[in-house]
Amino acid sequence: MEKRDATENDINSLPQVSDKLPVSVYIALAGGAMERFAYFALTTPWQNYMQNPRIGHAIPGALNLGQSTATNINNTFLLFSFVTPMGFALLSDLSYGRLKTLKIALASYLAGCLILLCTSLPVSLDNGAGVPGLAVAMILVAIGVGGVKATFSPFLGDQYAQRKPRVVIRGDKEVVVTSPLTLQFIYNLFYWLTNIASMSMVPSTFLEFKIEFWTSYLLATVSISFTIILFFLGSPKLRQIPPQGNILPEARRVIVCAIKNGFKLDSARHISANDNFVDEIRTGLLACRVISCFVFFYLATNQMYNNLVAQAGQMKLSGIPNDMIQVIAGVACIVLGPIMQWLYKFLAKHRIPFGPMLRITLAFVFCALAMTFAAVTQKLIYSTGPCYNRPLACEASDGGRRPNNISVWIQTPTYCLLAIGEILGFVTGSEYAYNKAPPGMKTIVQALVQLSACAAGALGMAISPVAKDPSLVAMYSCLAGAIIFFAFLFWLFFRKWDARDDELNIRQEETKPVSPTSDGREVEMTRN
């Protein structure tokens, strides 16, 4: 039962909770989860598909390009998929709107899946269609993934119409419902569903292992088809915010004026007729500075999709596909996600600060710990026979069929540490980018998140020549050292903004128009 708008005293004294969620949020969450299901089913087998030969090898394969080349191609795909969001962001914010742009991206996604499905059939591989088919498919999928990455996160945030803090009765007690906590819950819920969807790598890798790669790609194609159908059928229920026009020229004039006046944004207030525009640009630039620091975070998490897959292939698998081991990270996120949400709720109720800068810093720390353990694991592999620091490459390996005598499950801590880092980093980054971006630039700011990932992909390509035996221990160790050093720098420069986060959120909420959801309904989400 809603009571009244919250006063400053209410905000400072009463427990803070998240709001009820409208139906449109659940529709968007379902579509986003199905897209992620397709993504993991499609991309998880890629390292094996590219790296290994079709026959005569213990690990499934098709194109026989080798680890270094396969890793480089994987990083190129990631880099391209992180560059394309900016084009979709401009299309979304300036012209088509987020839902229409999302549908265009999904169409490209589906086309890529269909091409990969057709060219991975045995008859296509026999006729040399594997490599060119993969190249075309990767381009189309990267375009589609880029469009989804740019538009979906702000589109999901749009489904909740933000309001000023207000006092409501929950369980006979007064609490303050706030938009930032609600958005945090929405993005945590999406990340949790994403990791449930990532379980598609289990059937995908078993299909690859037991049958052929084309069956994995068929699974992805079916899933992305259902995603498109859901967004078309669910359109009337979804909250669609129309493009607010091209505010980039005005933003450019504000920034140029500020630079000319000693980087003082207040000196540019006369440029815009909107009194709040300069404040929106100020918080938007802060968000851009924060998310630009995610480069090493993405560099660490990207290891799950290439080098850690190859590392698993060097160990005893006990009948499990080497590219299925990364499912540990998804399982850890599924288990730890609700625990983290409970922790956030507990800290908010007891008014214990756990701001976004601290969460992001801890995300870096956990990624550094994960890379440290990956280095330890690689050292253990090199210390074990039969091939020691030449896994699968010595005569005793029986032509690559006999790995070093160490269990693959020793990778478990690496994936669990990365999972904690992802929960803290990905969710906070998405929430911060949406909450702090100006209303007319939310997709553009979200695309800048992907540019950080693009830079990580470029760094991954730069280090790919050393992503081979016997240099992998040094590679993982250097990654760990670089990330922990960057975590220290990030906390040093950005920690002050945690103390001002509530102030920035209130300022942003005052500039946002309140509009109802498309169907006007809200449903309660049970939170234990």
N, C-alpha and C positions, 0 to 999 in steps of 0.2 A: 504494500500500500504506500503510494507516494505521499509525502507530507509537505515538503517545501524545498526551495533552493537552499543550498548549504551556505552558511556564513563562513568567514575566515576562522572563527572560533570552532565551528563544527568540523571544518577540515583538519584543524590542528588537534582536536581532542577526541573525535569519534573514530571508531574502526572504519577502514575503507574497504569496500567490496566491489566486485564486478556486477554489471547490469544483466538483465534478462536479454536473451539473444533472439532476434527476429528469424522467421522461417528462411528468409533469403540467405542468411549466413550459412545455414545447413545445406542448402542447395549448392552454394558456391564451394563449401568444404567438400561435398561429395564429388563435384566435378574436379576439383584440385587433386583429390586423393586418387581418382581414376587416372588422371594424367600422369601422376607420379608412379602409379602401378605400371603404366605403359613404359615410362622412361627407364625404370630399373629392369624390367623384363627385356627391354631392347638393348641397353648399354652394358649390362653386367657381363654377357658373353663376349663382348667385343675384344678384350685383351687376348683371350684364347683364340678367337676367330681369326685375328690378324697374326698373332705371334707364332702359332704352331702349325705343323703340316697336317694334312687330312688323315694320313695313315702312318703307321709305324712309330707312334709316340704315345706315351702313357696319358698325356693330357689332350683333350679334344682340340682340334684346330681345323683350319681351312686354307689360309692364304700363305702361311710359312714365311712371314716377313721378319721374324726375330723380335726379341724383347725390346731392344733400343728403338727400332723403327716403329713397333706397335705402340710403345709408350709415347713416342713423338707424335704419332698420328692422333692418339687419344688426347694429348695436350692441345694439338691443333684444333680438334673438334671443340674442346672446352673453350679455347680462346675465341674461336669464331662464334660460338653460342653466347659468349659474354660480350661480344662486340655488337651483335645484331640488336640487342634490346634498345639501344638509343634511337634507331630508326623507328621502331614500333612505339617508343615513348612519345616521340614527336607526333606521330600519326594519331596516337590516342589522346594526348592532351590538347592538341591543336585542331583536330579535324573529326575523327570518327567516334571518339569515345572509347572507353575501355572494353565494353562487351563486344562490340563489332570488331575491334582490333584483335581481341582474344580469339574470336572465331576465325579470322584470317590466318592467324598464327597456327591454330589447330589444323586448318586445311593443309598447310605446308607440311606440318608434322605427319599427317596421315599419308600424304603423297610419298614422303621419305620412307615410312614404314612399309608401304606397299612395294616400293622399288627394292628395298633390302630383302623383303620376303621372297620376291620373285628371283632375284639374282643369287640368293643363297641356296636355292634348290640344287640338288646334285647335278641335274642336267645342265644348269647354268654354270656351275663351278667347273664341270668337265669341259665346257666350251669357252672358258676364260672370262666369264662375266663377273667373277667375284670381286676383283679389285675395282674396275670402273663402276660397278653397281654400288659398292660400298662408298666410293667417293661421292657419287651423285646423292645417294641416300643421306650421307652424313651432312652434306650441304643443306638439303631440304629440312632434315631434322634439326640441325643447328639453328636454322632460321625460325622454325616453329618453336623450339625450346626457348630461343631468345625472346620471341614475342610473348610467350607465356610468362617467362621470368619478369619481363618488364611490366606486364599488365595485371597478372593475377593477384599479386600481393596487394597493390593499392585497390584493386577491384574487390578483394575480400574485405579490406578495411571499409570500403564504401558501403558495404551491406549493413553496417551498424551506423545509424544516424547519431553522431556525437552530440552530447548536451553538456551544459555546465554541471558541476557537482551538485547533487541534491540529497537531502535526507529522506530515507525511507525506513519503514519498520520491517525488520527481518527477525523472526523468532522472538517477538515481544521486545526487541531492542532496537534502538536507533543506530543506523549505520549510514555512512556516506557512500553513495554510488558514484564512481568516477569513470570517465571515459578511458583514461590511460590504463587502468586496471582491466577494463573490459577488453580493450584492444590486446593487452598482454595475454589475457585468457584466450581470445580468439586465435592469436598467432601461435600460442602454445598448443591449442587444440589442433590447429592445422599441422603443426610440426609432428605432433603425436600421430595423427592420421597418416601423414606422409611416411612415417616409419612403419606403420602397419602396411601401407601400400608397398613399401620397399621389400616386403616379404615375397613379392613377385619374383625376386631373384632366386628363390628356392625352386619353384616349378620351372623357371626359365633355365637354370643351370642343369637341373636333372633332365629336362627335355633335350638340352644340348648334349649332355653326357650319355644318355641312353638311346636317343634317336638321332636327330640332326639339328643343326643350328636354325634351320628354317622354321622348326616348330616353336622355338623361343620367339622368333620374330612374328609368327602368326599370333601368339598370345598378346604381344604388344599392339599389333594392328587392331585386334578385336577390342582391346581396352580403350585405345584412343578413339575408335569409332563410337563407343558408348559415351565417351566424354563429350564428343561433338553433339550427339543426340540429346544429352541431358541439357546442355547449354541452350540448344535451340528450343526444346520443349519447355524449359524452365524460365525462358526470357520474361514472360509476363509477371513472374513472381520476383524477379531480381530488381534491386534498386539500381537504377542507371542514372549517373550524374552526367549531364551533357558537357561537352568541352566548353571551357570558359574563355575561349579565344586565345590569341597569341600574346601572352604577357612577356615573352622573352625579350622583345625590344625594350620594354619598360624596365625589366630586370637588368638588362645590359646597361642602360643609361644610369640606373641607380648605382651599379657596381663601379662603372667608370668614373662617375662623379665622386664616389667615396674614395677611390684610389687617388684621384687628383687632389683630394683634400686630406691627405695623410691617412687613408684607410678608415675614415670616420663616416659610417653609414648615416648618422644623424644629419650630416651636411647635405644629404640627398633627399630629404623629406619633401622639398618643394617640387620634386620631379613628378610625383604621383598625386592624383586627386584623392586616392585612398589613404587615409591617415595611417592605416595599419600595414600598408604594403612594405615599408622599410623594415618593420619588425618581423614580418613574414620572411623577407629575404635574409634577415640576420639569423633567424633560427634555421632556415633552410641551408645557409652556408655552413652553419655549425654541423648540421646533419651530414653534409657533404664531406666535411673534414673528418668526421668520425668514421664514416663508412669507407673512406679512402684508405683507412688503416687496416682493412681486412685482408690485405694482400697475402701476408704470411699465414693467416688463418686458413684461407682457401688453399694455399700451397700445401699445407699439412693435410687437410681433408681430401684433397685431390689424390693423395697417395693411395687411398682406399680403392681407387678405380684402376690403378695400373701397377705400381711397384709392389704394393702389398699383395696384390693378386699373384704376381710373379713370385714373390717370396713364398707364398703358400705352396706354389707348385714345386718348390725345392725341398719340401718336407713330406713326411708320411701322411697321406690323406685318409687312410682307412676307408676307402670307397666313396669319399665325399668329393665332389668337384672342387677344384682349388678356388674357383671364382664364386663359390657359394659361401666361403668362410666369412666374407664381409657382412653376411646377414647378422653376425654377432652384434655389429653396431646398431642395426635396426632393432634387434631384440632388446638391447640395452636401453635404447631410447624409449621403447614402448614401456619398459619397466620403470625407468627413471623419470620419464616425462610427468606422470601423475604425482610422483614424489616431489619433483621440482615445483609443480603447480601448488601443491599443498604447502611447500616451504614459502613460496611467494605470498600465499594467502596468510600464512601464520605471521610472517614478518610484517605484512601490511597491517594486520589487525593489532599487532603489538607495537606498531609504529617504529620498527627497527629498520633503519635505512639499508637498502640493497639496490642502489641506483644502477642505471644502465652502464655507466663507465666502469663500475666495479665488476659487473657481470661480464662485460666484454674483456676486461683485463684477465679475469679468471678463465675465460674461454681460451685466451692465448696461452695461459699457463698450462692448462690441461692438454692442449695440442702439443706443446713443447714436451710434456711428460710422455705423450704417446710416441713422439718421434724418438725420444730417448729409449723407450722400451723396444721400438722397432730396431734400433741400432744394436741393442743387447741381443735381441732375437737373431739378427743377422750374424752376429759374432758367434752365437751358439751353433748356428748352421755351419759356419766355416770351421768350427772346432770339431765337427762330427763327420765320420765317414759315411759312405765310401769315397766321396769326391772332395770333401773338405771345401776349400774356397773355389772349387770349380763344379758346383752342383749340376748334375745331369749332363756333364760335359766330359767326364773321364771314361776310360774303358770299362771300369767297374759298374758304371751306371746302366749297362746293358742297352746302349743306344738311346739313353734318355728315359728309360722305363723305371729305373731304380733311383729314388731320391735319397738324400742324406737321411741318416737314421735318427730323426727327431720328429716329434709329433706336431702337427699343424696347430693343435689347440693351444700351443704356447703363444700364439698370436692374440689370444682372448683379451689380455690386459690392454694391448694396443688399441683394439677396437672399442673397448669400454671407455678408455680415457678420451678417445676421439668423440664418442657419443656424448659424454658430459660436456665437452667443449662445444659440440654442435648445438646442444640444447641451450647453452648459455649464449652462444654467439649468433647463430642463425636467427633465433626468435627475437633476440634483442635488436639485431640489426634491422630486421624487417619492421618491427614495431617502431623503432626510432626513426627510420626513414619515412614511414607513413605519417607519424605523429608530428614531426617537426617540419615537414615539407609544406610550402605554400599550397593552398587549395588547387591552383591551376598548374602545378608542377609536380604533383605526386608521382606520376609515372616516370617523369624525367629523372627525379631524384632516385627512384627505385632502379632505374637503368644505370645510374652511377654506381650502385652497389655491384652490379654485374661487371662494370669496368674494373673494379678491384679484383674480381675473380678473373677477368681477362688478363690483368697484369700478372696474376698468379700463374695462369696458363703459360704466359710468355716466359716467366721464370722457370716453370717446369720444363719447357722446351730447352731453355738454356742449360739446365743441369742434366738433361736426358743423356748426353754423351757419357756421364759418369754413372748412369743408372744401369750398371752391369757389373758382373763379378770381375775382380774382387774388391770393387770400390764402394760397395753399398753401405758398409759400416760407416765409412767417413761421410757419405752423403747424408744419412739419417742423423748422424751426430752434428753435422754443420747446420742442418735444418733446426734441430732442437735448440742449439745455441743461439741462432739468429732469432727464433721466435721468442725465447725467454728474454732476450735483450730488448726486443721490440715491445714486449709486454711492459717492461719497466719504463720505457720511454712513453708509451701510451698513457700509463697511469700518472706519470709525472706531469704530462701536459694537459690531460683532460679531467683529472679527478675533481677539479673545482666545479665542474658543471653538474655533478651529482647534487650538490647543495642547492643548486638553482633549478633543478628539474621541475619541481612543482610550479614554480613561477613561470617557466617557459610553457608548460602545459596549459596553465590558465590563460596565458596570453594568446596561445594558439586557439583555444576553445572560444575565446571572445571574438575571433575573426571568422569563425566557421558558421555558415547558415545552418539552421536546424530544419531538416525536412524528414517527413515520415518515410517508412519503407513502402515499397510499391503495393503491398497487400494490407498494410496497416496493422498486421498481427505480430505479436511477440509471444515466444514460448519460453518457459523456464527451463534452464539447463541445470540438472542436478549436479551439485558440487559438494562432495563429501569432505 
